[in-house]
Amino acid sequence: MGHIQAGTEAPDFSLLDAFGQDPVTLSAHRGRPVVLMFVPLAFSGVCTKELCHVGENWNRWGSLGAAVYAISIDSPFSNQQWRKEMEVPFPILSDFNKTAATAYGVLQDDFFGLQGVARRSVFVVDGDGRVAYAWVSEDPGVLPPFDEVVGAVEALG
């Protein structure tokens, strides 16, 4: 199965940011764009570099008017600690049961011997809940095209 393409309806999900809080549900964001960054694993080098880039350029990303979420298969405990260490201003959602990665078609069978890890990918969802932009990497060492992602959000007006 291929990944979700631009122009299709974005699969809804509810994922935990932290225990004791209500899950984050994609459909609750209707009316504004949402950026979803699936990353393979918390604390890994390239993933950390990706999220730190967004955090360090938050004056640009934060001014887009979009909700920004990273999504990792790690537990909320790991993701909270990772977020704290990186000091990023956006949530890292736990897709521990791999429902979102599966729905978006980015779950890979084998990641250096680990099964069920998300491919590095970015989806921009418009205010109507449709995928406006999709980028999925076959190479976990490649960072997303950040300018392209920002441009896709800006194009939504």
CNS distance restraints for C-alpha pairs under 8 A (distance, minus, plus):
assign (resid   1 and name CA) (resid 105 and name CA) 6.43 0.50 0.50
assign (resid   2 and name CA) (resid 105 and name CA) 5.67 0.50 0.50
assign (resid   2 and name CA) (resid 106 and name CA) 7.76 0.50 0.50
assign (resid   3 and name CA) (resid 104 and name CA) 5.59 0.50 0.50
assign (resid   3 and name CA) (resid 105 and name CA) 3.97 0.50 0.50
assign (resid   3 and name CA) (resid 106 and name CA) 5.77 0.50 0.50
assign (resid   3 and name CA) (resid 136 and name CA) 7.70 0.50 0.50
assign (resid   4 and name CA) (resid   8 and name CA) 7.02 0.50 0.50
assign (resid   4 and name CA) (resid  10 and name CA) 7.66 0.50 0.50
assign (resid   4 and name CA) (resid 104 and name CA) 5.22 0.50 0.50
assign (resid   4 and name CA) (resid 105 and name CA) 6.08 0.50 0.50
assign (resid   4 and name CA) (resid 131 and name CA) 7.87 0.50 0.50
assign (resid   4 and name CA) (resid 134 and name CA) 7.38 0.50 0.50
assign (resid   5 and name CA) (resid 131 and name CA) 6.89 0.50 0.50
assign (resid   5 and name CA) (resid 133 and name CA) 7.60 0.50 0.50
assign (resid   5 and name CA) (resid 134 and name CA) 6.10 0.50 0.50
assign (resid   6 and name CA) (resid 130 and name CA) 7.59 0.50 0.50
assign (resid   6 and name CA) (resid 131 and name CA) 4.77 0.50 0.50
assign (resid   6 and name CA) (resid 132 and name CA) 5.00 0.50 0.50
assign (resid   6 and name CA) (resid 133 and name CA) 5.12 0.50 0.50
assign (resid   6 and name CA) (resid 134 and name CA) 5.78 0.50 0.50
assign (resid   7 and name CA) (resid 130 and name CA) 6.13 0.50 0.50
assign (resid   7 and name CA) (resid 131 and name CA) 5.41 0.50 0.50
assign (resid   7 and name CA) (resid 132 and name CA) 5.96 0.50 0.50
assign (resid   8 and name CA) (resid 130 and name CA) 5.61 0.50 0.50
assign (resid   8 and name CA) (resid 131 and name CA) 5.61 0.50 0.50
assign (resid   9 and name CA) (resid 129 and name CA) 6.04 0.50 0.50
assign (resid   9 and name CA) (resid 130 and name CA) 4.25 0.50 0.50
assign (resid   9 and name CA) (resid 131 and name CA) 5.97 0.50 0.50
assign (resid  10 and name CA) (resid 104 and name CA) 7.89 0.50 0.50
assign (resid  10 and name CA) (resid 125 and name CA) 6.70 0.50 0.50
assign (resid  10 and name CA) (resid 129 and name CA) 5.70 0.50 0.50
assign (resid  10 and name CA) (resid 130 and name CA) 5.09 0.50 0.50
assign (resid  10 and name CA) (resid 131 and name CA) 5.39 0.50 0.50
assign (resid  11 and name CA) (resid 100 and name CA) 7.75 0.50 0.50
assign (resid  11 and name CA) (resid 103 and name CA) 6.23 0.50 0.50
assign (resid  11 and name CA) (resid 104 and name CA) 6.85 0.50 0.50
assign (resid  12 and name CA) (resid  25 and name CA) 7.06 0.50 0.50
assign (resid  12 and name CA) (resid  26 and name CA) 5.48 0.50 0.50
assign (resid  12 and name CA) (resid  27 and name CA) 5.97 0.50 0.50
assign (resid  13 and name CA) (resid  24 and name CA) 7.85 0.50 0.50
assign (resid  13 and name CA) (resid  25 and name CA) 5.48 0.50 0.50
assign (resid  13 and name CA) (resid  26 and name CA) 5.69 0.50 0.50
assign (resid  13 and name CA) (resid  27 and name CA) 7.66 0.50 0.50
assign (resid  13 and name CA) (resid  99 and name CA) 7.74 0.50 0.50
assign (resid  13 and name CA) (resid 100 and name CA) 6.22 0.50 0.50
assign (resid  14 and name CA) (resid  23 and name CA) 5.49 0.50 0.50
assign (resid  14 and name CA) (resid  24 and name CA) 5.23 0.50 0.50
assign (resid  14 and name CA) (resid  25 and name CA) 4.18 0.50 0.50
assign (resid  14 and name CA) (resid  26 and name CA) 6.70 0.50 0.50
assign (resid  15 and name CA) (resid  23 and name CA) 5.02 0.50 0.50
assign (resid  15 and name CA) (resid  24 and name CA) 5.29 0.50 0.50
assign (resid  15 and name CA) (resid  25 and name CA) 6.62 0.50 0.50
assign (resid  15 and name CA) (resid  93 and name CA) 5.91 0.50 0.50
assign (resid  15 and name CA) (resid  94 and name CA) 5.91 0.50 0.50
assign (resid  15 and name CA) (resid  95 and name CA) 6.23 0.50 0.50
assign (resid  16 and name CA) (resid  21 and name CA) 7.44 0.50 0.50
assign (resid  16 and name CA) (resid  22 and name CA) 7.08 0.50 0.50
assign (resid  16 and name CA) (resid  23 and name CA) 4.42 0.50 0.50
assign (resid  16 and name CA) (resid  24 and name CA) 6.15 0.50 0.50
assign (resid  16 and name CA) (resid  76 and name CA) 6.68 0.50 0.50
assign (resid  16 and name CA) (resid  93 and name CA) 5.59 0.50 0.50
assign (resid  16 and name CA) (resid  94 and name CA) 5.48 0.50 0.50
assign (resid  16 and name CA) (resid  95 and name CA) 7.70 0.50 0.50
assign (resid  17 and name CA) (resid  21 and name CA) 7.34 0.50 0.50
assign (resid  17 and name CA) (resid  23 and name CA) 6.49 0.50 0.50
assign (resid  17 and name CA) (resid  24 and name CA) 6.94 0.50 0.50
assign (resid  17 and name CA) (resid  76 and name CA) 5.99 0.50 0.50
assign (resid  17 and name CA) (resid  79 and name CA) 7.94 0.50 0.50
assign (resid  17 and name CA) (resid  80 and name CA) 7.68 0.50 0.50
assign (resid  17 and name CA) (resid  91 and name CA) 6.31 0.50 0.50
assign (resid  17 and name CA) (resid  92 and name CA) 6.10 0.50 0.50
assign (resid  17 and name CA) (resid  93 and name CA) 4.58 0.50 0.50
assign (resid  17 and name CA) (resid  94 and name CA) 6.19 0.50 0.50
assign (resid  18 and name CA) (resid  23 and name CA) 7.97 0.50 0.50
assign (resid  18 and name CA) (resid  76 and name CA) 5.32 0.50 0.50
assign (resid  18 and name CA) (resid  77 and name CA) 7.21 0.50 0.50
assign (resid  18 and name CA) (resid  80 and name CA) 7.00 0.50 0.50
assign (resid  18 and name CA) (resid  93 and name CA) 7.96 0.50 0.50
assign (resid  19 and name CA) (resid  76 and name CA) 6.83 0.50 0.50
assign (resid  24 and name CA) (resid  28 and name CA) 7.97 0.50 0.50
assign (resid  24 and name CA) (resid  93 and name CA) 7.84 0.50 0.50
assign (resid  25 and name CA) (resid  29 and name CA) 7.61 0.50 0.50
assign (resid  26 and name CA) (resid  30 and name CA) 7.85 0.50 0.50
assign (resid  27 and name CA) (resid 129 and name CA) 6.91 0.50 0.50
assign (resid  29 and name CA) (resid  33 and name CA) 7.55 0.50 0.50
assign (resid  29 and name CA) (resid  34 and name CA) 7.30 0.50 0.50
assign (resid  29 and name CA) (resid  67 and name CA) 7.77 0.50 0.50
assign (resid  29 and name CA) (resid 127 and name CA) 7.26 0.50 0.50
assign (resid  30 and name CA) (resid 126 and name CA) 7.89 0.50 0.50
assign (resid  30 and name CA) (resid 127 and name CA) 4.87 0.50 0.50
assign (resid  30 and name CA) (resid 128 and name CA) 5.83 0.50 0.50
assign (resid  30 and name CA) (resid 129 and name CA) 6.27 0.50 0.50
assign (resid  31 and name CA) (resid 126 and name CA) 7.71 0.50 0.50
assign (resid  31 and name CA) (resid 127 and name CA) 4.03 0.50 0.50
assign (resid  31 and name CA) (resid 128 and name CA) 6.32 0.50 0.50
assign (resid  32 and name CA) (resid  65 and name CA) 7.15 0.50 0.50
assign (resid  32 and name CA) (resid  66 and name CA) 6.07 0.50 0.50
assign (resid  32 and name CA) (resid  67 and name CA) 7.49 0.50 0.50
assign (resid  32 and name CA) (resid 126 and name CA) 6.49 0.50 0.50
assign (resid  32 and name CA) (resid 127 and name CA) 4.29 0.50 0.50
assign (resid  32 and name CA) (resid 128 and name CA) 7.95 0.50 0.50
assign (resid  33 and name CA) (resid  65 and name CA) 7.21 0.50 0.50
assign (resid  33 and name CA) (resid  66 and name CA) 4.71 0.50 0.50
assign (resid  33 and name CA) (resid  67 and name CA) 6.43 0.50 0.50
assign (resid  33 and name CA) (resid 124 and name CA) 6.91 0.50 0.50
assign (resid  33 and name CA) (resid 125 and name CA) 5.52 0.50 0.50
assign (resid  33 and name CA) (resid 126 and name CA) 4.50 0.50 0.50
assign (resid  33 and name CA) (resid 127 and name CA) 5.01 0.50 0.50
assign (resid  33 and name CA) (resid 153 and name CA) 6.86 0.50 0.50
assign (resid  33 and name CA) (resid 156 and name CA) 7.67 0.50 0.50
assign (resid  34 and name CA) (resid  66 and name CA) 5.15 0.50 0.50
assign (resid  34 and name CA) (resid  67 and name CA) 4.65 0.50 0.50
assign (resid  34 and name CA) (resid  68 and name CA) 5.86 0.50 0.50
assign (resid  34 and name CA) (resid  69 and name CA) 7.70 0.50 0.50
assign (resid  34 and name CA) (resid 124 and name CA) 5.73 0.50 0.50
assign (resid  34 and name CA) (resid 125 and name CA) 5.07 0.50 0.50
assign (resid  34 and name CA) (resid 126 and name CA) 6.58 0.50 0.50
assign (resid  34 and name CA) (resid 127 and name CA) 7.72 0.50 0.50
assign (resid  35 and name CA) (resid  66 and name CA) 6.75 0.50 0.50
assign (resid  35 and name CA) (resid  67 and name CA) 6.18 0.50 0.50
assign (resid  35 and name CA) (resid  68 and name CA) 4.74 0.50 0.50
assign (resid  35 and name CA) (resid  69 and name CA) 6.14 0.50 0.50
assign (resid  35 and name CA) (resid 122 and name CA) 7.08 0.50 0.50
assign (resid  35 and name CA) (resid 123 and name CA) 5.90 0.50 0.50
assign (resid  35 and name CA) (resid 124 and name CA) 4.64 0.50 0.50
assign (resid  35 and name CA) (resid 125 and name CA) 6.42 0.50 0.50
assign (resid  36 and name CA) (resid  68 and name CA) 6.33 0.50 0.50
assign (resid  36 and name CA) (resid  69 and name CA) 5.15 0.50 0.50
assign (resid  36 and name CA) (resid  70 and name CA) 5.88 0.50 0.50
assign (resid  36 and name CA) (resid  71 and name CA) 6.98 0.50 0.50
assign (resid  36 and name CA) (resid 122 and name CA) 5.53 0.50 0.50
assign (resid  36 and name CA) (resid 123 and name CA) 5.14 0.50 0.50
assign (resid  36 and name CA) (resid 124 and name CA) 6.35 0.50 0.50
assign (resid  36 and name CA) (resid 125 and name CA) 7.88 0.50 0.50
assign (resid  37 and name CA) (resid  68 and name CA) 7.96 0.50 0.50
assign (resid  37 and name CA) (resid  69 and name CA) 6.20 0.50 0.50
assign (resid  37 and name CA) (resid  70 and name CA) 4.55 0.50 0.50
assign (resid  37 and name CA) (resid  71 and name CA) 5.91 0.50 0.50
assign (resid  37 and name CA) (resid 120 and name CA) 7.46 0.50 0.50
assign (resid  37 and name CA) (resid 121 and name CA) 5.88 0.50 0.50
assign (resid  37 and name CA) (resid 122 and name CA) 4.51 0.50 0.50
assign (resid  37 and name CA) (resid 123 and name CA) 6.65 0.50 0.50
assign (resid  38 and name CA) (resid  70 and name CA) 5.87 0.50 0.50
assign (resid  38 and name CA) (resid  71 and name CA) 4.68 0.50 0.50
assign (resid  38 and name CA) (resid  72 and name CA) 6.13 0.50 0.50
assign (resid  38 and name CA) (resid 101 and name CA) 7.61 0.50 0.50
assign (resid  38 and name CA) (resid 118 and name CA) 6.42 0.50 0.50
assign (resid  38 and name CA) (resid 119 and name CA) 6.84 0.50 0.50
assign (resid  38 and name CA) (resid 120 and name CA) 5.47 0.50 0.50
assign (resid  38 and name CA) (resid 121 and name CA) 5.14 0.50 0.50
assign (resid  38 and name CA) (resid 122 and name CA) 6.18 0.50 0.50
assign (resid  39 and name CA) (resid  47 and name CA) 6.02 0.50 0.50
assign (resid  39 and name CA) (resid  70 and name CA) 7.02 0.50 0.50
assign (resid  39 and name CA) (resid  71 and name CA) 6.12 0.50 0.50
assign (resid  39 and name CA) (resid  72 and name CA) 5.44 0.50 0.50
assign (resid  39 and name CA) (resid 118 and name CA) 6.24 0.50 0.50
assign (resid  39 and name CA) (resid 119 and name CA) 6.52 0.50 0.50
assign (resid  39 and name CA) (resid 120 and name CA) 4.79 0.50 0.50
assign (resid  39 and name CA) (resid 121 and name CA) 6.84 0.50 0.50
assign (resid  40 and name CA) (resid  47 and name CA) 7.17 0.50 0.50
assign (resid  40 and name CA) (resid  72 and name CA) 6.26 0.50 0.50
assign (resid  40 and name CA) (resid  73 and name CA) 7.23 0.50 0.50
assign (resid  40 and name CA) (resid 117 and name CA) 5.49 0.50 0.50
assign (resid  40 and name CA) (resid 118 and name CA) 4.91 0.50 0.50
assign (resid  40 and name CA) (resid 119 and name CA) 5.82 0.50 0.50
assign (resid  40 and name CA) (resid 120 and name CA) 5.97 0.50 0.50
assign (resid  40 and name CA) (resid 140 and name CA) 7.64 0.50 0.50
assign (resid  41 and name CA) (resid  47 and name CA) 6.89 0.50 0.50
assign (resid  41 and name CA) (resid  72 and name CA) 6.02 0.50 0.50
assign (resid  41 and name CA) (resid  73 and name CA) 6.79 0.50 0.50
assign (resid  41 and name CA) (resid  74 and name CA) 6.67 0.50 0.50
assign (resid  41 and name CA) (resid 117 and name CA) 7.41 0.50 0.50
assign (resid  42 and name CA) (resid  47 and name CA) 6.85 0.50 0.50
assign (resid  42 and name CA) (resid  48 and name CA) 7.38 0.50 0.50
assign (resid  42 and name CA) (resid  72 and name CA) 6.58 0.50 0.50
assign (resid  42 and name CA) (resid  74 and name CA) 6.45 0.50 0.50
assign (resid  42 and name CA) (resid  78 and name CA) 7.08 0.50 0.50
assign (resid  42 and name CA) (resid  79 and name CA) 6.45 0.50 0.50
assign (resid  42 and name CA) (resid  82 and name CA) 6.59 0.50 0.50
assign (resid  43 and name CA) (resid  47 and name CA) 6.98 0.50 0.50
assign (resid  43 and name CA) (resid  48 and name CA) 6.03 0.50 0.50
assign (resid  43 and name CA) (resid  82 and name CA) 6.24 0.50 0.50
assign (resid  44 and name CA) (resid  48 and name CA) 6.02 0.50 0.50
assign (resid  45 and name CA) (resid  49 and name CA) 6.20 0.50 0.50
assign (resid  46 and name CA) (resid  50 and name CA) 6.12 0.50 0.50
assign (resid  46 and name CA) (resid 140 and name CA) 7.80 0.50 0.50
assign (resid  46 and name CA) (resid 141 and name CA) 6.22 0.50 0.50
assign (resid  46 and name CA) (resid 142 and name CA) 7.77 0.50 0.50
assign (resid  46 and name CA) (resid 143 and name CA) 7.21 0.50 0.50
assign (resid  47 and name CA) (resid  51 and name CA) 6.30 0.50 0.50
assign (resid  48 and name CA) (resid  52 and name CA) 5.90 0.50 0.50
assign (resid  48 and name CA) (resid  86 and name CA) 7.55 0.50 0.50
assign (resid  49 and name CA) (resid  53 and name CA) 6.02 0.50 0.50
assign (resid  50 and name CA) (resid  54 and name CA) 6.65 0.50 0.50
assign (resid  50 and name CA) (resid 143 and name CA) 6.32 0.50 0.50
assign (resid  50 and name CA) (resid 144 and name CA) 7.62 0.50 0.50
assign (resid  51 and name CA) (resid  55 and name CA) 6.17 0.50 0.50
assign (resid  51 and name CA) (resid  70 and name CA) 7.67 0.50 0.50
assign (resid  51 and name CA) (resid  88 and name CA) 7.25 0.50 0.50
assign (resid  52 and name CA) (resid  56 and name CA) 5.83 0.50 0.50
assign (resid  52 and name CA) (resid  86 and name CA) 6.42 0.50 0.50
assign (resid  52 and name CA) (resid  88 and name CA) 6.68 0.50 0.50
assign (resid  53 and name CA) (resid  57 and name CA) 6.14 0.50 0.50
assign (resid  54 and name CA) (resid  58 and name CA) 5.90 0.50 0.50
assign (resid  54 and name CA) (resid  61 and name CA) 6.84 0.50 0.50
assign (resid  54 and name CA) (resid  88 and name CA) 7.89 0.50 0.50
assign (resid  55 and name CA) (resid  87 and name CA) 7.56 0.50 0.50
assign (resid  55 and name CA) (resid  88 and name CA) 4.86 0.50 0.50
assign (resid  55 and name CA) (resid  89 and name CA) 6.31 0.50 0.50
assign (resid  55 and name CA) (resid  90 and name CA) 7.88 0.50 0.50
assign (resid  56 and name CA) (resid  88 and name CA) 7.90 0.50 0.50
assign (resid  57 and name CA) (resid  61 and name CA) 6.36 0.50 0.50
assign (resid  58 and name CA) (resid  62 and name CA) 5.07 0.50 0.50
assign (resid  58 and name CA) (resid  63 and name CA) 7.74 0.50 0.50
assign (resid  58 and name CA) (resid  89 and name CA) 7.71 0.50 0.50
assign (resid  59 and name CA) (resid  63 and name CA) 6.15 0.50 0.50
assign (resid  60 and name CA) (resid  64 and name CA) 6.91 0.50 0.50
assign (resid  61 and name CA) (resid 150 and name CA) 7.16 0.50 0.50
assign (resid  62 and name CA) (resid  66 and name CA) 7.31 0.50 0.50
assign (resid  64 and name CA) (resid 150 and name CA) 7.79 0.50 0.50
assign (resid  64 and name CA) (resid 153 and name CA) 6.91 0.50 0.50
assign (resid  64 and name CA) (resid 154 and name CA) 6.71 0.50 0.50
assign (resid  66 and name CA) (resid 153 and name CA) 7.46 0.50 0.50
assign (resid  68 and name CA) (resid  90 and name CA) 6.16 0.50 0.50
assign (resid  68 and name CA) (resid  91 and name CA) 7.53 0.50 0.50
assign (resid  69 and name CA) (resid  90 and name CA) 6.10 0.50 0.50
assign (resid  69 and name CA) (resid  91 and name CA) 5.48 0.50 0.50
assign (resid  69 and name CA) (resid  92 and name CA) 5.91 0.50 0.50
assign (resid  69 and name CA) (resid  93 and name CA) 6.85 0.50 0.50
assign (resid  70 and name CA) (resid  90 and name CA) 7.61 0.50 0.50
assign (resid  70 and name CA) (resid  91 and name CA) 6.44 0.50 0.50
assign (resid  70 and name CA) (resid  92 and name CA) 4.59 0.50 0.50
assign (resid  70 and name CA) (resid  93 and name CA) 6.10 0.50 0.50
assign (resid  71 and name CA) (resid  92 and name CA) 5.48 0.50 0.50
assign (resid  71 and name CA) (resid  93 and name CA) 4.70 0.50 0.50
assign (resid  71 and name CA) (resid  94 and name CA) 6.01 0.50 0.50
assign (resid  71 and name CA) (resid  95 and name CA) 6.41 0.50 0.50
assign (resid  72 and name CA) (resid  79 and name CA) 7.53 0.50 0.50
assign (resid  72 and name CA) (resid  92 and name CA) 6.90 0.50 0.50
assign (resid  72 and name CA) (resid  93 and name CA) 6.28 0.50 0.50
assign (resid  72 and name CA) (resid  94 and name CA) 5.39 0.50 0.50
assign (resid  72 and name CA) (resid  95 and name CA) 5.71 0.50 0.50
assign (resid  72 and name CA) (resid  96 and name CA) 7.46 0.50 0.50
assign (resid  72 and name CA) (resid 118 and name CA) 7.44 0.50 0.50
assign (resid  73 and name CA) (resid  94 and name CA) 5.55 0.50 0.50
assign (resid  73 and name CA) (resid  95 and name CA) 4.45 0.50 0.50
assign (resid  73 and name CA) (resid  96 and name CA) 4.42 0.50 0.50
assign (resid  73 and name CA) (resid  97 and name CA) 7.27 0.50 0.50
assign (resid  73 and name CA) (resid  98 and name CA) 6.35 0.50 0.50
assign (resid  73 and name CA) (resid 117 and name CA) 6.69 0.50 0.50
assign (resid  73 and name CA) (resid 118 and name CA) 7.25 0.50 0.50
assign (resid  74 and name CA) (resid  78 and name CA) 6.21 0.50 0.50
assign (resid  74 and name CA) (resid  79 and name CA) 6.43 0.50 0.50
assign (resid  74 and name CA) (resid  94 and name CA) 5.82 0.50 0.50
assign (resid  74 and name CA) (resid  95 and name CA) 6.88 0.50 0.50
assign (resid  74 and name CA) (resid  96 and name CA) 5.62 0.50 0.50
assign (resid  75 and name CA) (resid  79 and name CA) 6.27 0.50 0.50
assign (resid  75 and name CA) (resid  94 and name CA) 5.59 0.50 0.50
assign (resid  75 and name CA) (resid  95 and name CA) 7.69 0.50 0.50
assign (resid  75 and name CA) (resid  96 and name CA) 5.81 0.50 0.50
assign (resid  76 and name CA) (resid  80 and name CA) 5.91 0.50 0.50
assign (resid  76 and name CA) (resid  93 and name CA) 7.04 0.50 0.50
assign (resid  76 and name CA) (resid  94 and name CA) 5.41 0.50 0.50
assign (resid  77 and name CA) (resid  81 and name CA) 6.38 0.50 0.50
assign (resid  78 and name CA) (resid  82 and name CA) 6.09 0.50 0.50
assign (resid  79 and name CA) (resid  83 and name CA) 5.99 0.50 0.50
assign (resid  79 and name CA) (resid  92 and name CA) 5.93 0.50 0.50
assign (resid  79 and name CA) (resid  93 and name CA) 7.28 0.50 0.50
assign (resid  79 and name CA) (resid  94 and name CA) 7.08 0.50 0.50
assign (resid  80 and name CA) (resid  84 and name CA) 6.10 0.50 0.50
assign (resid  80 and name CA) (resid  92 and name CA) 7.25 0.50 0.50
assign (resid  81 and name CA) (resid  85 and name CA) 6.21 0.50 0.50
assign (resid  82 and name CA) (resid  86 and name CA) 6.22 0.50 0.50
assign (resid  83 and name CA) (resid  87 and name CA) 5.72 0.50 0.50
assign (resid  83 and name CA) (resid  88 and name CA) 5.85 0.50 0.50
assign (resid  83 and name CA) (resid  91 and name CA) 7.50 0.50 0.50
assign (resid  83 and name CA) (resid  92 and name CA) 6.91 0.50 0.50
assign (resid  84 and name CA) (resid  88 and name CA) 7.24 0.50 0.50
assign (resid  95 and name CA) (resid  99 and name CA) 6.51 0.50 0.50
assign (resid  95 and name CA) (resid 100 and name CA) 6.32 0.50 0.50
assign (resid  95 and name CA) (resid 101 and name CA) 7.28 0.50 0.50
assign (resid  98 and name CA) (resid 102 and name CA) 6.04 0.50 0.50
assign (resid  98 and name CA) (resid 107 and name CA) 7.55 0.50 0.50
assign (resid  98 and name CA) (resid 116 and name CA) 7.38 0.50 0.50
assign (resid  99 and name CA) (resid 103 and name CA) 6.09 0.50 0.50
assign (resid 100 and name CA) (resid 104 and name CA) 6.11 0.50 0.50
assign (resid 101 and name CA) (resid 105 and name CA) 6.06 0.50 0.50
assign (resid 101 and name CA) (resid 106 and name CA) 5.19 0.50 0.50
assign (resid 101 and name CA) (resid 107 and name CA) 5.10 0.50 0.50
assign (resid 101 and name CA) (resid 118 and name CA) 5.84 0.50 0.50
assign (resid 102 and name CA) (resid 106 and name CA) 6.18 0.50 0.50
assign (resid 102 and name CA) (resid 107 and name CA) 5.36 0.50 0.50
assign (resid 106 and name CA) (resid 118 and name CA) 5.45 0.50 0.50
assign (resid 106 and name CA) (resid 119 and name CA) 5.28 0.50 0.50
assign (resid 106 and name CA) (resid 120 and name CA) 7.96 0.50 0.50
assign (resid 106 and name CA) (resid 121 and name CA) 7.41 0.50 0.50
assign (resid 106 and name CA) (resid 136 and name CA) 7.47 0.50 0.50
assign (resid 107 and name CA) (resid 116 and name CA) 5.88 0.50 0.50
assign (resid 107 and name CA) (resid 117 and name CA) 5.70 0.50 0.50
assign (resid 107 and name CA) (resid 118 and name CA) 4.42 0.50 0.50
assign (resid 107 and name CA) (resid 119 and name CA) 6.13 0.50 0.50
assign (resid 108 and name CA) (resid 115 and name CA) 7.11 0.50 0.50
assign (resid 108 and name CA) (resid 116 and name CA) 5.64 0.50 0.50
assign (resid 108 and name CA) (resid 117 and name CA) 5.64 0.50 0.50
assign (resid 108 and name CA) (resid 118 and name CA) 5.85 0.50 0.50
assign (resid 108 and name CA) (resid 119 and name CA) 6.25 0.50 0.50
assign (resid 109 and name CA) (resid 114 and name CA) 7.83 0.50 0.50
assign (resid 109 and name CA) (resid 115 and name CA) 5.08 0.50 0.50
assign (resid 109 and name CA) (resid 116 and name CA) 5.36 0.50 0.50
assign (resid 109 and name CA) (resid 117 and name CA) 7.18 0.50 0.50
assign (resid 110 and name CA) (resid 114 and name CA) 5.51 0.50 0.50
assign (resid 110 and name CA) (resid 115 and name CA) 4.77 0.50 0.50
assign (resid 110 and name CA) (resid 116 and name CA) 6.77 0.50 0.50
assign (resid 110 and name CA) (resid 117 and name CA) 7.37 0.50 0.50
assign (resid 111 and name CA) (resid 115 and name CA) 6.20 0.50 0.50
assign (resid 111 and name CA) (resid 116 and name CA) 7.73 0.50 0.50
assign (resid 111 and name CA) (resid 117 and name CA) 6.47 0.50 0.50
assign (resid 119 and name CA) (resid 136 and name CA) 6.83 0.50 0.50
assign (resid 119 and name CA) (resid 137 and name CA) 6.47 0.50 0.50
assign (resid 119 and name CA) (resid 138 and name CA) 7.02 0.50 0.50
assign (resid 119 and name CA) (resid 140 and name CA) 6.84 0.50 0.50
assign (resid 120 and name CA) (resid 136 and name CA) 6.17 0.50 0.50
assign (resid 120 and name CA) (resid 137 and name CA) 5.65 0.50 0.50
assign (resid 120 and name CA) (resid 138 and name CA) 7.83 0.50 0.50
assign (resid 120 and name CA) (resid 139 and name CA) 7.92 0.50 0.50
assign (resid 120 and name CA) (resid 140 and name CA) 6.00 0.50 0.50
assign (resid 120 and name CA) (resid 143 and name CA) 7.99 0.50 0.50
assign (resid 120 and name CA) (resid 144 and name CA) 7.83 0.50 0.50
assign (resid 121 and name CA) (resid 134 and name CA) 7.50 0.50 0.50
assign (resid 121 and name CA) (resid 135 and name CA) 5.41 0.50 0.50
assign (resid 121 and name CA) (resid 136 and name CA) 4.22 0.50 0.50
assign (resid 121 and name CA) (resid 137 and name CA) 6.06 0.50 0.50
assign (resid 121 and name CA) (resid 144 and name CA) 7.23 0.50 0.50
assign (resid 122 and name CA) (resid 133 and name CA) 7.88 0.50 0.50
assign (resid 122 and name CA) (resid 134 and name CA) 5.89 0.50 0.50
assign (resid 122 and name CA) (resid 135 and name CA) 5.20 0.50 0.50
assign (resid 122 and name CA) (resid 136 and name CA) 6.56 0.50 0.50
assign (resid 122 and name CA) (resid 144 and name CA) 7.26 0.50 0.50
assign (resid 122 and name CA) (resid 149 and name CA) 7.72 0.50 0.50
assign (resid 123 and name CA) (resid 131 and name CA) 6.71 0.50 0.50
assign (resid 123 and name CA) (resid 132 and name CA) 7.55 0.50 0.50
assign (resid 123 and name CA) (resid 133 and name CA) 5.55 0.50 0.50
assign (resid 123 and name CA) (resid 134 and name CA) 4.60 0.50 0.50
assign (resid 123 and name CA) (resid 135 and name CA) 6.47 0.50 0.50
assign (resid 124 and name CA) (resid 131 and name CA) 5.86 0.50 0.50
assign (resid 124 and name CA) (resid 132 and name CA) 5.51 0.50 0.50
assign (resid 124 and name CA) (resid 133 and name CA) 4.98 0.50 0.50
assign (resid 124 and name CA) (resid 134 and name CA) 6.62 0.50 0.50
assign (resid 124 and name CA) (resid 149 and name CA) 7.38 0.50 0.50
assign (resid 124 and name CA) (resid 152 and name CA) 7.12 0.50 0.50
assign (resid 124 and name CA) (resid 153 and name CA) 6.77 0.50 0.50
assign (resid 125 and name CA) (resid 129 and name CA) 5.80 0.50 0.50
assign (resid 125 and name CA) (resid 130 and name CA) 5.41 0.50 0.50
assign (resid 125 and name CA) (resid 131 and name CA) 4.45 0.50 0.50
assign (resid 125 and name CA) (resid 132 and name CA) 5.51 0.50 0.50
assign (resid 125 and name CA) (resid 133 and name CA) 7.16 0.50 0.50
assign (resid 126 and name CA) (resid 130 and name CA) 5.47 0.50 0.50
assign (resid 126 and name CA) (resid 131 and name CA) 6.29 0.50 0.50
assign (resid 126 and name CA) (resid 132 and name CA) 5.94 0.50 0.50
assign (resid 126 and name CA) (resid 156 and name CA) 6.96 0.50 0.50
assign (resid 132 and name CA) (resid 152 and name CA) 7.17 0.50 0.50
assign (resid 133 and name CA) (resid 149 and name CA) 7.54 0.50 0.50
assign (resid 133 and name CA) (resid 152 and name CA) 6.34 0.50 0.50
assign (resid 135 and name CA) (resid 144 and name CA) 7.44 0.50 0.50
assign (resid 137 and name CA) (resid 142 and name CA) 7.05 0.50 0.50
assign (resid 137 and name CA) (resid 144 and name CA) 7.91 0.50 0.50
assign (resid 144 and name CA) (resid 149 and name CA) 7.98 0.50 0.50
assign (resid 145 and name CA) (resid 149 and name CA) 6.44 0.50 0.50
assign (resid 146 and name CA) (resid 150 and name CA) 6.24 0.50 0.50
assign (resid 147 and name CA) (resid 151 and name CA) 5.96 0.50 0.50
assign (resid 148 and name CA) (resid 152 and name CA) 6.11 0.50 0.50
assign (resid 149 and name CA) (resid 153 and name CA) 6.51 0.50 0.50
assign (resid 150 and name CA) (resid 154 and name CA) 6.15 0.50 0.50
assign (resid 151 and name CA) (resid 155 and name CA) 5.99 0.50 0.50
assign (resid 152 and name CA) (resid 156 and name CA) 6.80 0.50 0.50
assign (resid 153 and name CA) (resid 157 and name CA) 7.40 0.50 0.50
